[in-house]
Amino acid sequence: MKHNKNLILWIELVFALLSLLVLKIVGSYPEHAMITLKFYIFSMIILTTVLVLSVRYYQKQHSTVDVDRICEMVQKIDVPAFIWSDDLSVMFANQAMDELLGIHEDDDEIDNMILLSNFFHSISISPKEAGNVLIGRTLKTGFISKNGKKRHIAWTTSVLKKNDTVSLLFSIGFETTELENAKQELIKNAQDLMISQTRYDLSMKLSGIGFLLCETDRQEYYVSEEAMKILGITENRISFHQFRKKIHQNDRIKFDDYLAKICNTPVSNTDSRQRVMELRIWRHNKYVWYAYQYHENLVNKDGKPIIGGSLIDITNEKRKDAKIKNLAYNDKVTGIANRNKLMSDGEKLYQMAKEAETQGYRYRYWVIVLDIDRFHIINDSCGYEKGDKFLKAFAHILCEYTASNGTVARISADNFALILQSYDDDDGEPARTIEKIREAMGELAKEEFSSVSLSCSAGFASMPTKDSKDFKEVLEHAEFALAVGKGELSYLMGYDAKMHQEILYQGEMEKSLSEAIEKHYLQLYYQPKVDIHTEKIIGAEALVRWIRPDGTMISPNVFIPIAEKAGMISAISHFVLCEACEQTAIWQKLGLSKIVMSINFASGDFYQTNVCEVVQNQLDKVGLDPKYLELELTERLALGDINYTVQQMNALRDMGILLAMDDFGTGYSSLSYIQLLPLTLLKLDRSFIIEIETDKVAQEIVSAVIKIAKSMDMETIAEGVEYQPQAEILKKMGCDYIQGYLYGKPMPPAEFQKRLEINTYGKELLS
């Protein structure tokens, strides 16, 4: 606006001069008009000159006042600011600028040109080009102040006054040191982070560690690159459900328990505790062991639980541990787990299942104990090396049927145990599994095992249940269920809670029976065997009795099964053998009738390899001829393994010992088998004798058996004869001997001795 006013004045002056020139050239106007025109022109010239000079003076005065006011304002600014001319001749700086340049109030007058020149050089600008560089733009500079500190300032410059030769400029600097330092630190941190990330990625790749993380309500993990490789996925996210499916079935319960704790348990404090969970995860078509390391009580800024952890391959560590544990937890013969390992793993499963119940989950397992029927026959007939081979084959069968959802272990000589996870509460699963095992077991009956009857018995119990406090008790239940049917082939029994009282009774009876054997509370009673024609005693059957100190007698039907289940039957059999042989020898030394003493042999004793040696040693000890000892075998025992039975019986017959088959006709034998056995006597079961007077079928059976026995050069004896008419019928049929209440109940040794004395000397001589 000021420049426009000057221009108008100068144009008016030019017009006035032109008017004067025209006036001089043109002289045809009247004189009075010329005078008036000249006066007007000169007046315009004078007035214009005065106005131009006035405006110039006003502008000069007005500009000086503006600069002074600006200087006053600049002095009050807290940031560096200065006014300068582009010829470097003028400079006015505020206190902040003086401090930046290191100028003190008591410094002598400093040359402005030198000061500005040095300043512009310090910010890397040519002094001559400073005006052009700074005007109209913001320049960011790094400046080393006099105190040696680097400061970052952004300069903004505007023009205060400009003429043809010199411009007066105003520059102000805004401190950006902190911002620039923060920027540099951010850049450095970003670089460090990039380096750290590179190292992290490399270390994760080299170490094989993967990370899973969830900080939201969504049931899914964020998956690190290495974890993606571990899980075999292409996306960096995986749901909890998908992750769980990759975990081995036996380990899922641990993962479920972990999720339930993390998701459902309120965070009570900020104490973060590290935990480790070992999981088998499917990778490259097999399960690989990983350590899943996580922290409890971790929350994000919103208070939500942080779910996640690291996956570390621990396969090598597991292999090392396996080598160490192999001695303590593996069966040397079969290579599978032993009882120690079963107890350890079983207890873990039991505790996890119980804990899962408190979280609303239900896991059910079957604990099955298997016994190979008559395994001692395999050892005795085939040898221990072949016996071990069979155990390995049997263990392999069990592993095949439990690989996907169970555990298998050898817990004793021929006993194995399985832990199967149950699905859909299927109560029939144990029976189906055992049936499959038996079918596969039957396929082993070839080559060296072709002559052996192969089968197994089993007992099972459910886990966990209210009537068990730990895995040990569950296993005991399964073992008891097996023991209930011990002695029966292909037996299968599930534990029932009602058995508990029987278990207590069983335990008390076992303890009492053990004490009875040790303190000689067992006694032998003898029942006479009579010649059906002469009614003379020709023999006796030794029957064991348990008589307590108070006189109470425990029936053999009660304590013999307990002894068999508790493994005490051998001790009882040995007592019977020794006592019967010794008593028979004593009676013979007294000059009494030489009778045949019959004793019963348990299956475990009959099938032991040294049975002949044991019997011979006892006969030699008491001086008894083998022909006065008769061993009674049950039909089931004799035909358990026909080949081995024939071998054992021939060895006993070669010694001169008599052999009788007890309870003939009640078992499942055939006459073709009887022909193979070197028997000397058949005992007709009392079930046929009871009805022989009235039952025609019983008569026909008894008559047929007697005829068959005679054709095979065997003698026969009927047991359970109580009445004389029964004896008469048997006599007519050709039966040789009679045993029963008709001729005497089982009696103590002293009472039988009196009967034997009568048998020897007659009543008349004794009287």
JOFENUR-V501650 format. One record per backbone hydrogen bond with DSSP energy under -1.0 kcal/mol. NH is the residue of the N-H (numbers start at 1). CO is the residue of the C=O. If there is no record, write none. Layout:
BEGIN
NH|CO + NH|CO
END
This chain:
BEGIN
5|1 + 6|2 + 7|3 + 8|4 + 9|5 + 10|6 + 11|7 + 12|8 + 13|9 + 14|10 + 15|11 + 16|12 + 17|13 + 18|14 + 19|15 + 20|16 + 21|17 + 22|18 + 23|19 + 24|20 + 25|21 + 26|22 + 34|30 + 35|31 + 36|32 + 37|33 + 38|34 + 39|35 + 40|36 + 41|37 + 42|38 + 43|39 + 44|40 + 45|41 + 46|42 + 47|43 + 48|44 + 49|45 + 50|46 + 51|47 + 52|48 + 53|49 + 54|50 + 55|51 + 56|52 + 57|53 + 58|54 + 59|55 + 60|56 + 61|57 + 62|58 + 63|59 + 64|60 + 65|61 + 66|62 + 67|63 + 68|64 + 69|65 + 70|66 + 71|67 + 72|68 + 73|69 + 74|70 + 75|71 + 77|74 + 82|171 + 83|92 + 84|169 + 85|90 + 86|167 + 88|85 + 92|83 + 94|81 + 98|94 + 99|95 + 100|96 + 101|97 + 102|98 + 103|98 + 107|104 + 115|111 + 116|112 + 117|113 + 118|114 + 119|115 + 120|116 + 121|117 + 122|118 + 123|119 + 124|121 + 125|120 + 133|129 + 134|130 + 135|131 + 136|157 + 137|134 + 139|155 + 141|153 + 143|151 + 145|149 + 148|145 + 151|143 + 153|141 + 154|174 + 155|139 + 156|172 + 158|170 + 160|168 + 161|168 + 163|166 + 168|161 + 169|84 + 170|158 + 171|82 + 172|156 + 173|80 + 174|154 + 176|152 + 180|176 + 181|177 + 182|178 + 183|179 + 184|180 + 185|181 + 186|182 + 187|183 + 188|184 + 189|185 + 190|186 + 191|187 + 192|188 + 193|189 + 194|190 + 195|191 + 196|192 + 197|193 + 198|194 + 199|195 + 200|196 + 201|197 + 202|198 + 203|199 + 204|200 + 205|201 + 206|202 + 207|203 + 208|204 + 210|311 + 212|309 + 213|222 + 214|307 + 220|218 + 221|238 + 222|213 + 223|236 + 224|211 + 228|224 + 229|225 + 230|226 + 231|227 + 232|228 + 233|228 + 238|221 + 240|219 + 243|239 + 244|240 + 245|241 + 247|244 + 248|280 + 251|248 + 255|251 + 256|252 + 257|253 + 258|254 + 259|255 + 260|256 + 261|257 + 262|258 + 263|259 + 264|260 + 265|261 + 275|294 + 277|292 + 279|290 + 281|288 + 282|246 + 283|286 + 288|281 + 290|279 + 291|312 + 292|277 + 293|310 + 294|275 + 296|273 + 300|304 + 303|300 + 306|298 + 307|214 + 309|212 + 310|293 + 311|210 + 312|291 + 314|289 + 318|314 + 319|315 + 320|316 + 321|317 + 322|318 + 323|319 + 324|320 + 325|321 + 326|322 + 329|325 + 330|326 + 331|336 + 335|331 + 338|329 + 342|338 + 343|339 + 344|340 + 345|341 + 346|342 + 347|343 + 348|344 + 349|345 + 350|346 + 351|347 + 352|348 + 353|349 + 354|350 + 355|351 + 356|352 + 357|353 + 360|357 + 361|356 + 365|463 + 366|420 + 367|461 + 368|418 + 369|459 + 370|416 + 371|457 + 372|414 + 373|455 + 375|372 + 377|374 + 379|375 + 380|376 + 381|377 + 382|378 + 383|379 + 387|383 + 388|384 + 389|385 + 390|386 + 391|387 + 392|388 + 393|389 + 394|390 + 395|391 + 396|392 + 397|393 + 398|394 + 399|395 + 400|396 + 401|397 + 403|399 + 406|402 + 407|419 + 409|417 + 410|337 + 411|415 + 412|415 + 416|370 + 417|409 + 418|368 + 419|407 + 420|366 + 421|405 + 422|364 + 426|423 + 429|426 + 432|428 + 433|429 + 434|430 + 435|431 + 436|432 + 437|433 + 438|434 + 439|435 + 440|436 + 441|437 + 442|438 + 444|441 + 445|442 + 446|444 + 449|446 + 450|447 + 452|449 + 457|371 + 458|491 + 459|369 + 460|493 + 461|367 + 463|365 + 468|465 + 474|470 + 475|471 + 476|472 + 477|473 + 478|474 + 479|475 + 480|476 + 481|477 + 482|478 + 483|479 + 484|480 + 486|483 + 488|485 + 493|458 + 495|460 + 499|496 + 500|497 + 503|499 + 504|500 + 505|501 + 506|502 + 507|503 + 508|504 + 509|505 + 510|506 + 511|507 + 512|508 + 513|509 + 514|510 + 515|511 + 516|512 + 517|513 + 518|514 + 519|515 + 521|516 + 523|545 + 525|543 + 526|747 + 527|541 + 529|539 + 530|738 + 531|536 + 532|736 + 535|531 + 538|529 + 539|529 + 540|596 + 541|527 + 542|598 + 543|525 + 545|523 + 546|554 + 547|521 + 548|552 + 551|548 + 554|546 + 558|555 + 559|555 + 560|556 + 563|559 + 564|560 + 565|561 + 566|562 + 568|563 + 569|563 + 572|568 + 573|569 + 574|570 + 575|571 + 576|572 + 577|573 + 578|574 + 579|575 + 580|576 + 581|577 + 582|578 + 583|579 + 584|580 + 585|581 + 586|582 + 587|583 + 588|584 + 589|585 + 590|586 + 591|588 + 592|587 + 595|593 + 596|538 + 597|628 + 598|540 + 599|630 + 601|632 + 606|602 + 607|603 + 611|608 + 614|610 + 615|611 + 616|612 + 617|613 + 618|614 + 619|615 + 620|616 + 621|617 + 622|618 + 623|619 + 624|619 + 628|625 + 629|626 + 630|597 + 631|658 + 632|599 + 633|660 + 638|634 + 639|635 + 640|637 + 645|641 + 646|642 + 647|643 + 648|644 + 649|645 + 650|646 + 651|647 + 652|648 + 653|649 + 654|650 + 656|653 + 657|652 + 658|629 + 660|631 + 661|681 + 662|633 + 664|683 + 666|663 + 674|670 + 675|671 + 676|673 + 679|677 + 680|659 + 681|659 + 682|715 + 683|661 + 684|717 + 685|664 + 688|685 + 690|686 + 692|689 + 695|691 + 699|695 + 700|696 + 701|697 + 702|698 + 703|699 + 704|700 + 705|701 + 706|702 + 707|703 + 708|704 + 709|705 + 710|706 + 711|707 + 712|708 + 713|710 + 714|709 + 715|680 + 717|682 + 718|737 + 719|684 + 720|739 + 721|739 + 727|723 + 728|724 + 729|725 + 730|726 + 731|727 + 732|728 + 733|729 + 735|730 + 737|716 + 738|530 + 739|718 + 742|721 + 743|740 + 747|526 + 752|748 + 753|749 + 754|750 + 755|751 + 756|752 + 757|753 + 758|754 + 759|755 + 760|756 + 761|757 + 762|758 + 766|762 + 767|763
END
